[in-house]
Amino acid sequence: MTNLFEQNLDISYKTEVFRNIVKEIKGLEKDEDKIKFYVREINNDNNNKFIMEHYAYLKKHFKLPHHSRIPKKLTSQTLLAIFKECNFNYSKTTKSYKMKDLKTTSGFYVVCV
């Protein structure tokens, strides 16, 4: 029973760390119980600076994708690793958007928190 308690405590801690991360990251649409984002919108200067400054801390608490060096940008794979560790459900779809005169697509994630 203690092991289950420790797992729940660990998930609770990671969830709280996640909530603090969400406060710092730009490009997320936040509802009460969902977080939505386009892959293309999370790669910005603010988020890239955040990941470079806090990567060692995040790596200590979450099983992040293996990098031989500190990543220079925040990727959706890094966020997905954190979602999985917190036992959040998420879905990925591809959505079209228009950028200048080109029509292109981007991954769109919805995370239930």
C-alpha positions, -999 to +999 in steps of 0.1 A: +000+000+000+029+024+007+041+020-028+008+031-042+008+061-018+043+070-030+032+068-066+002+091-060+024+115-041+049+115-070+022+121-095+007+149-074+042+166-072+047+162-109+012+176-116+021+207-094+054+212-113+034+209-145+010+236-134+040+259-127+054+251-161+021+260-178+021+294-161+055+302-178+050+288-213+035+310-240+013+297-269-010+275-249-048+279-248-058+272-212-093+262-201-103+249-167-097+213-176-080+214-210-048+228-225-046+232-263-017+241-284-003+241-319+031+226-323+043+256-343+032+281-316+052+267-287+085+272-304+091+309-294+118+328-277+101+328-243+096+290-242+131+283-257+147+305-229+126+287-203+136+252-214+173+261-215+172+276-180+151+248-164+161+217-184+183+201-156+155+205-131+129+190-155+152+162-164+156+153-128+118+149-122+105+138-156+116+111-181+123+135-210+135+126-245+172+118-246+194+147-257+232+147-256+230+184-250+205+208-235+179+214-262+178+249-277+140+249-280+109+236-264+094+208-284+061+191-283+079+158-275+092+174-243+057+185-233+042+151-242+068+133-220+056+156-191+019+149-199+026+111-198+043+113-165+014+132-150-011+106-164-029+132-185-049+121-214-042+139-247-051+137-283-033+149-314-049+160-346-036+179-377-052+212-384-049+235-414-040+271-412-031+299-435+003+316-432+008+345-456-004+331-490+003+295-482-020+269-467-002+245-444-008+222-415+004+218-379-001+193-351-027+203-326-028+188-291-056+188-266-046+177-230-071+169-204-058+180-170 
